[in-house]
């Protein structure tokens, strides 16, 4: 079978997606891919989500912070951004997603938007609601561990 000529091959764009969740959130690339597909299907419908053709090509997530490189067709970048914004949780764990940028190659996507220094997170004991509690502090934000969940706060709240 012959390859298609260059002018007939599909053109791709790559979205650099920043992922933020609670410190105990744990999911992998497959879980993220599945929820991205479901969000696109629910938002756009079957035919349009197939046209967008979202695929996670690179993924890294640990300790509530990570990134993903998501491939989409060149003419469907706006719909792809909307589908990414529609993801609110992965496997029942709430996440915040932000498209950091769009590029034409995976390499440019990683170099421009993803290869920044990782956020430094520290765990320390803080005073919150009149009690000593454990908190994960990242860049002026703190996730304070309560009995059954986390509470988001700033360092000024502590």
MARBA-3410 file (N, C-alpha, C, O; in Angstrom, 1 decimal):
158
0.8,-1.2,0.0,0.0,0.0,0.0,0.9,1.2,0.0,1.8,1.3,0.8 ~ 0.6,2.2,-0.8,1.4,3.4,-0.9,0.9,4.4,0.1,-0.2,4.4,0.6 ~ 1.9,5.2,0.5,1.6,6.3,1.4,0.8,7.4,0.6,1.0,7.6,-0.6 ~ 0.0,8.2,1.4,-0.7,9.3,0.8,0.3,10.4,0.5,1.3,10.6,1.3 ~ 0.1,11.2,-0.6,1.0,12.3,-0.8,0.8,13.3,0.4,-0.2,13.4,1.0
1.8,14.1,0.6,1.8,15.0,1.7,0.6,16.0,1.7,0.1,16.2,2.8 ~ 0.2,16.4,0.6,-1.0,17.4,0.6,-2.3,16.7,0.9,-3.3,17.4,1.1 ~ -2.4,15.4,0.9,-3.6,14.6,1.3,-3.6,14.1,2.7,-4.6,13.6,3.2 ~ -2.4,14.1,3.4,-2.4,13.6,4.7,-3.1,14.5,5.7,-3.1,15.7,5.5 ~ -3.6,13.9,6.8,-4.3,14.8,7.8,-3.3,15.7,8.5,-2.1,15.3,8.7
-3.7,16.9,8.8,-2.8,17.9,9.5,-3.2,17.8,11.0,-4.4,17.8,11.3 ~ -2.3,17.9,11.8,-2.5,17.7,13.3,-2.1,19.0,14.0,-1.2,19.7,13.6 ~ -2.7,19.2,15.1,-2.2,20.2,16.1,-2.2,19.5,17.5,-2.9,18.6,17.7 ~ -1.3,20.0,18.3,-1.1,19.4,19.6,-1.4,20.4,20.7,-0.8,21.5,20.7 ~ -2.3,20.1,21.6,-2.7,21.0,22.7,-1.9,20.5,24.0,-1.9,19.4,24.3
-1.2,21.5,24.6,-0.5,21.3,25.8,-1.5,21.5,26.9,-2.0,22.7,27.1 ~ -1.9,20.5,27.7,-2.9,20.6,28.7,-2.3,20.4,30.1,-1.6,19.4,30.4 ~ -2.4,21.4,31.0,-2.0,21.4,32.4,-3.1,20.7,33.2,-4.3,21.1,33.0 ~ -2.7,19.8,34.1,-3.7,19.1,34.9,-3.4,19.3,36.3,-2.3,19.2,36.8 ~ -4.4,19.7,37.1,-4.3,20.0,38.5,-5.4,19.2,39.2,-6.6,19.3,38.8
-5.0,18.5,40.3,-6.0,17.8,41.1,-5.6,17.8,42.5,-4.6,18.5,42.9 ~ -6.4,17.2,43.4,-6.0,17.1,44.8,-4.8,16.2,44.9,-4.5,15.4,44.0 ~ -4.0,16.4,46.0,-2.7,15.6,46.1,-2.9,14.1,46.1,-2.0,13.4,45.7 ~ -4.0,13.6,46.5,-4.2,12.1,46.5,-4.8,11.6,45.3,-5.1,10.4,45.2 ~ -5.1,12.4,44.3,-5.6,12.0,43.0,-4.6,11.1,42.3,-3.4,11.3,42.2
-5.2,10.0,41.7,-4.3,9.0,41.1,-5.1,8.4,39.9,-6.0,7.7,40.1 ~ -4.6,8.7,38.7,-5.2,8.1,37.5,-4.1,8.1,36.4,-3.0,8.8,36.5 ~ -4.3,7.3,35.4,-3.3,7.1,34.4,-3.7,7.7,33.0,-4.8,8.2,32.9 ~ -2.9,7.5,32.0,-3.2,8.0,30.7,-4.5,7.5,30.1,-5.3,8.2,29.5 ~ -4.7,6.2,30.3,-5.9,5.5,29.8,-7.2,6.1,30.4,-8.2,6.4,29.7
-7.2,6.4,31.7,-8.3,6.9,32.4,-8.6,8.4,31.8,-9.7,8.7,31.6 ~ -7.5,9.1,31.7,-7.7,10.5,31.2,-8.2,10.5,29.7,-9.1,11.3,29.4 ~ -7.7,9.6,28.9,-8.1,9.5,27.5,-9.6,9.1,27.5,-10.3,9.8,26.7 ~ -10.1,8.2,28.2,-11.4,7.8,28.2,-12.4,8.9,28.6,-13.4,9.1,28.0 ~ -12.0,9.7,29.7,-12.9,10.8,30.1,-12.8,11.9,29.1,-13.8,12.7,29.0
-11.7,12.1,28.4,-11.7,13.1,27.4,-12.6,12.8,26.2,-13.3,13.6,25.7 ~ -12.6,11.5,25.8,-13.5,11.0,24.8,-15.0,11.2,25.2,-15.8,11.7,24.4 ~ -15.3,10.8,26.4,-16.7,11.0,26.9,-17.1,12.4,26.9,-18.2,12.7,26.5 ~ -16.2,13.3,27.4,-16.6,14.7,27.4,-16.8,15.3,26.0,-17.7,16.0,25.8 ~ -16.0,14.9,25.0,-16.1,15.3,23.7,-17.4,14.8,23.1,-18.2,15.5,22.4
-17.7,13.5,23.4,-18.9,12.9,22.8,-20.2,13.6,23.4,-21.2,13.8,22.7 ~ -20.2,13.8,24.7,-21.3,14.5,25.4,-21.5,15.9,24.9,-22.6,16.4,24.8 ~ -20.4,16.6,24.7,-20.5,18.0,24.3,-20.8,18.2,22.8,-21.7,19.0,22.4 ~ -20.1,17.4,21.9,-20.2,17.6,20.5,-21.1,16.6,19.8,-21.6,16.9,18.7 ~ -21.3,15.5,20.3,-22.1,14.4,19.6,-21.1,13.4,19.0,-19.9,13.7,19.0
-21.6,12.3,18.5,-20.8,11.3,18.0,-20.0,11.7,16.7,-18.8,11.5,16.7 ~ -20.7,12.2,15.8,-20.0,12.6,14.5,-19.0,13.7,14.7,-17.9,13.5,14.2 ~ -19.3,14.7,15.4,-18.4,15.8,15.6,-17.2,15.4,16.5,-16.1,15.8,16.2 ~ -17.4,14.5,17.5,-16.3,14.1,18.3,-15.4,13.2,17.5,-14.1,13.2,17.8 ~ -15.9,12.5,16.6,-15.0,11.7,15.7,-14.2,12.6,14.8,-13.1,12.3,14.4
-14.8,13.7,14.3,-14.1,14.7,13.5,-12.9,15.3,14.3,-11.8,15.5,13.7 ~ -13.1,15.6,15.6,-12.1,16.2,16.4,-11.0,15.3,16.6,-9.8,15.7,16.6 ~ -11.3,14.0,16.8,-10.2,12.9,16.9,-9.2,13.2,18.0,-8.0,13.2,17.7 ~ -9.6,13.3,19.2,-8.7,13.6,20.3,-8.0,12.4,20.7,-8.5,11.3,20.9 ~ -6.6,12.5,20.8,-5.8,11.4,21.2,-4.7,12.0,22.2,-4.0,13.0,21.9
-4.5,11.3,23.3,-3.5,11.7,24.3,-2.2,11.0,23.8,-2.1,9.8,23.9 ~ -1.2,11.8,23.4,0.0,11.3,22.9,1.1,11.3,24.0,2.0,10.4,23.9 ~ 1.1,12.2,24.9,2.1,12.2,26.0,1.3,12.5,27.3,0.3,13.3,27.2 ~ 1.7,11.9,28.4,1.0,12.1,29.6,1.9,11.9,30.8,2.7,11.0,30.8 ~ 1.7,12.8,31.8,2.4,12.7,33.1,1.6,13.3,34.2,1.1,14.4,34.0
1.4,12.5,35.2,0.5,13.0,36.3,1.0,12.3,37.6,1.0,11.1,37.7 ~ 1.3,13.1,38.6,1.7,12.6,39.9,1.5,13.7,41.0,1.7,14.8,40.7 ~ 1.1,13.2,42.2,0.9,14.2,43.3,0.0,15.3,43.0,0.2,16.4,43.5 ~ -1.0,15.1,42.2,-2.0,16.1,41.9,-1.6,17.2,40.9,-2.3,18.2,40.8 ~ -0.5,17.0,40.2,0.0,17.9,39.2,0.5,17.2,38.0,1.2,16.2,38.2
0.2,17.7,36.8,0.7,17.0,35.6,0.4,17.7,34.4,0.0,18.9,34.4 ~ 0.6,17.1,33.2,0.4,17.6,31.9,0.1,16.5,30.9,0.3,15.4,31.2 ~ -0.5,16.9,29.8,-0.7,16.0,28.7,-0.6,16.7,27.4,-0.9,17.9,27.3 ~ -0.2,16.0,26.4,-0.1,16.5,25.0,-1.3,15.8,24.3,-1.2,14.6,24.1 ~ -2.2,16.6,23.8,-3.4,16.0,23.1,-3.4,16.4,21.7,-3.3,17.5,21.3
-3.5,15.3,20.8,-3.5,15.6,19.3,-5.0,15.8,18.9,-5.9,15.1,19.3 ~ -5.1,16.7,17.9,-6.4,16.9,17.3,-6.2,17.3,15.8,-5.1,17.7,15.5 ~ -7.2,17.3,15.1,-7.1,17.8,13.7,-7.0,19.3,13.6,-7.5,20.0,14.5 ~ -6.2,19.8,12.6,-5.9,21.2,12.5,-7.1,22.1,12.5,-7.1,23.1,13.1 ~ -8.2,21.7,11.8,-9.3,22.6,11.7,-10.3,22.5,12.9,-11.3,23.2,12.9
-10.0,21.6,13.8,-10.9,21.4,15.0,-10.3,21.8,16.3,-10.7,21.3,17.4 ~ -9.4,22.8,16.3,-8.7,23.2,17.6,-9.7,23.8,18.5,-9.7,23.5,19.7 ~ -10.6,24.6,18.1,-11.6,25.3,19.0,-12.5,24.3,19.6,-12.8,24.4,20.8 ~ -13.0,23.3,18.9,-13.8,22.2,19.4,-13.0,21.4,20.4,-13.6,21.0,21.4 ~ -11.8,21.1,20.1,-10.9,20.3,21.0,-10.7,21.1,22.3,-10.8,20.4,23.4
-10.5,22.4,22.3,-10.3,23.1,23.5,-11.6,23.1,24.3,-11.5,23.0,25.6 ~ -12.8,23.2,23.7,-14.0,23.1,24.4,-14.2,21.7,25.0,-14.7,21.6,26.2 ~ -13.8,20.7,24.3,-13.9,19.3,24.9,-13.0,19.1,26.1,-13.4,18.5,27.1 ~ -11.8,19.7,26.0,-10.9,19.6,27.2,-11.5,20.4,28.4,-11.4,19.9,29.5 ~ -12.1,21.5,28.1,-12.7,22.3,29.2,-13.9,21.6,29.8,-14.3,21.9,31.0
-14.5,20.7,29.1,-15.7,20.0,29.6,-15.4,18.9,30.6,-16.2,18.4,31.3 ~ -14.1,18.5,30.6,-13.7,17.4,31.6,-13.6,18.0,33.0,-12.8,19.0,33.2 ~ -14.4,17.5,33.9,-14.4,18.1,35.3,-13.9,17.1,36.3,-13.5,17.5,37.4 ~ -13.9,15.8,35.9,-13.4,14.8,36.9,-12.9,13.6,36.1,-13.3,13.3,34.9 ~ -11.9,12.9,36.6,-11.4,11.6,36.0,-11.5,10.6,37.1,-10.9,10.7,38.2
-12.3,9.5,36.8,-12.5,8.4,37.8,-13.0,8.9,39.1,-12.6,8.4,40.1 ~ -13.9,9.9,39.0,-14.6,10.4,40.3,-13.7,11.4,41.0,-14.1,11.8,42.1 ~ -12.5,11.7,40.5,-11.6,12.7,41.2,-11.6,14.0,40.5,-11.3,14.0,39.3 ~ -12.0,15.1,41.1,-12.1,16.4,40.4,-10.7,16.9,39.9,-9.7,16.7,40.6 ~ -10.7,17.4,38.7,-9.5,17.9,38.1,-9.8,19.3,37.5,-10.9,19.6,37.1
-8.8,20.1,37.4,-8.8,21.3,36.7,-7.9,21.2,35.5,-6.7,20.9,35.7 ~ -8.4,21.5,34.3,-7.6,21.4,33.1,-7.5,22.8,32.5,-8.4,23.6,32.5 ~ -6.3,23.1,32.0,-6.0,24.4,31.3,-5.2,24.1,30.1,-4.1,23.5,30.2 ~ -5.6,24.6,28.9,-4.8,24.5,27.7,-3.8,25.6,27.8,-4.1,26.8,27.7 ~ -2.5,25.2,27.9,-1.4,26.1,28.0,-1.0,26.7,26.6,-0.5,27.8,26.5
-1.2,25.9,25.6,-0.9,26.4,24.2,-1.2,25.3,23.2,-1.5,24.2,23.5 ~ -1.0,25.7,21.9,-1.2,24.9,20.8,0.0,25.0,19.9,0.5,26.1,19.6 ~ 0.4,23.8,19.3,1.5,23.9,18.4,1.3,22.8,17.3,0.4,22.0,17.3 ~ 2.2,22.9,16.3,2.1,22.0,15.2,2.8,20.7,15.3,2.5,19.8,14.5 ~ 3.7,20.5,16.2,4.4,19.2,16.4,4.4,18.9,17.9,4.3,19.8,18.8
4.6,17.6,18.2,4.7,17.2,19.6,5.9,17.8,20.3,5.9,18.3,21.4 ~ 7.0,17.8,19.5,8.3,18.4,20.1,8.1,19.9,20.5,8.5,20.3,21.6 ~ 7.5,20.7,19.6,7.3,22.1,19.9,6.4,22.3,21.1,6.5,23.2,21.9 ~ 5.4,21.4,21.1,4.4,21.4,22.2,5.1,21.2,23.6,4.9,22.0,24.5 ~ 6.0,20.2,23.6,6.7,19.9,24.9,7.7,21.0,25.2,7.8,21.5,26.3
8.4,21.5,24.2,9.5,22.5,24.5,8.9,23.9,24.9,9.4,24.5,25.8 ~ 7.8,24.3,24.2,7.2,25.6,24.5,6.4,25.7,25.8,6.5,26.6,26.6 ~ 5.6,24.6,26.0,4.6,24.8,27.0,4.7,23.8,28.2,4.1,24.0,29.2 ~ 5.4,22.7,28.0,5.4,21.6,29.0,6.7,21.5,29.7,6.7,21.2,30.9 ~ 7.8,21.8,29.1,9.1,21.6,29.7,9.5,22.6,30.8,10.7,22.7,31.1
8.5,23.3,31.4,8.8,24.2,32.4,9.2,23.4,33.7,8.9,22.2,33.8 ~ 9.8,24.1,34.7,10.2,23.4,35.9,8.9,23.0,36.6,7.9,23.7,36.7 ~ 8.9,21.8,37.2,7.7,21.3,37.9,7.5,22.1,39.2,8.4,22.6,39.8 ~ 6.2,22.2,39.5,5.9,22.9,40.8,6.5,22.1,42.0,6.3,20.9,42.0 ~ 7.1,22.9,42.9,7.6,22.2,44.1,6.5,22.2,45.1,5.9,23.2,45.4
6.2,21.0,45.6,5.2,20.9,46.6,5.8,20.4,47.9,6.7,19.5,47.9 ~ 5.4,20.9,49.0,5.9,20.5,50.3,4.7,20.2,51.2,3.7,20.8,51.1 ~ 5.0,19.3,52.1,3.9,18.9,53.0,4.3,19.4,54.4,5.5,19.3,54.9 ~ 3.4,20.1,55.0,3.7,20.7,56.3,2.4,20.8,57.2,1.3,20.6,56.7 ~ 2.6,21.0,58.5,1.5,21.1,59.4,1.1,22.6,59.5,2.0,23.4,59.7
-0.2,22.8,59.4,-0.7,24.2,59.5,-1.8,24.3,60.5,-2.4,23.2,60.8 ~ -2.2,25.5,60.9,-3.3,25.7,61.7,-4.5,26.1,60.8,-4.4,27.1,60.1 ~ -5.6,25.3,60.8,-6.7,25.5,60.0,-8.0,25.2,60.8,-8.1,24.0,61.3 ~ -8.9,26.1,60.8,-10.2,25.9,61.6,-9.9,25.5,63.0,-10.6,24.7,63.6 ~ -8.9,26.2,63.6,-8.6,25.9,65.1,-8.0,24.6,65.4,-8.0,24.2,66.6
-7.4,23.9,64.4,-6.8,22.7,64.7,-5.5,22.5,63.8,-5.4,23.2,62.8 ~ -4.6,21.7,64.3,-3.4,21.4,63.5,-3.7,20.4,62.5,-4.2,19.3,62.8 ~ -3.4,20.7,61.2,-3.7,19.7,60.1,-2.5,19.6,59.2,-1.7,20.5,59.1 ~ -2.5,18.6,58.4,-1.5,18.4,57.4,-2.0,19.1,56.1,-3.1,18.9,55.7 ~ -1.0,19.8,55.4,-1.4,20.4,54.2,-0.2,20.2,53.1,0.9,20.2,53.5
-0.6,20.2,51.9,0.3,20.2,50.8,0.3,21.6,50.2,-0.7,22.1,49.8 ~ 1.5,22.2,50.2,1.6,23.6,49.8,2.4,23.7,48.4,3.4,23.1,48.3 ~ 1.7,24.3,47.4,2.3,24.5,46.1,2.1,25.9,45.7,1.0,26.3,45.5 ~ 3.1,26.7,45.4,3.1,28.0,44.8,2.0,28.9,45.4,1.2,29.4,44.6 ~ 2.0,29.1,46.7,1.0,30.0,47.3,-0.4,29.4,47.5,-1.2,30.0,48.1
-0.6,28.1,47.1,-1.8,27.4,47.3,-1.6,26.3,48.3,-0.5,25.7,48.4 ~ -2.6,26.0,49.1,-2.5,24.9,50.0,-3.7,24.0,50.0,-4.8,24.5,49.9 ~ -3.5,22.7,50.0,-4.6,21.7,50.1,-4.5,21.1,51.5,-3.6,20.3,51.8 ~ -5.5,21.5,52.3,-5.5,21.1,53.7,-6.3,19.8,53.8,-7.4,19.7,53.4 ~ -5.7,18.8,54.4,-6.4,17.5,54.6,-7.3,17.6,55.8,-7.0,17.8,56.9
-8.6,17.3,55.5,-9.7,17.3,56.5,-9.9,15.8,56.8,-9.2,14.9,56.3 ~ -11.0,15.5,57.5,-11.2,14.1,57.8,-11.4,13.2,56.6,-10.9,12.1,56.5 ~ -12.2,13.7,55.7,-12.6,12.8,54.5,-12.2,13.4,53.2,-12.3,12.7,52.2 ~ -11.6,14.6,53.1,-11.3,15.2,51.8,-10.2,16.2,52.0,-9.6,16.3,53.1 ~ -10.1,17.1,51.0,-9.2,18.2,51.1,-10.0,19.5,51.0,-11.1,19.5,50.4
-9.4,20.6,51.5,-10.0,21.9,51.4,-8.9,22.8,50.8,-7.8,22.8,51.2 ~ -9.3,23.5,49.7,-8.3,24.4,49.1,-8.2,25.7,49.9,-9.2,26.3,50.3 ~ -7.0,26.2,50.0,-6.8,27.5,50.7,-5.6,28.2,50.1,-4.8,27.6,49.4 ~ -5.4,29.4,50.5,-4.1,30.1,50.1,-3.3,30.2,51.4,-3.8,29.9,52.5 ~ -2.0,30.5,51.2,-1.2,30.6,52.4,-1.6,31.7,53.3,-1.3,31.7,54.5
-2.4,32.7,52.8,-2.9,33.8,53.7,-4.0,33.3,54.6,-4.2,33.9,55.6 ~ -4.7,32.2,54.2,-5.8,31.6,55.0,-5.3,30.8,56.2,-6.0,30.6,57.1 ~ -4.0,30.4,56.1,-3.5,29.6,57.2,-3.0,30.3,58.4,-2.5,29.7,59.3
END
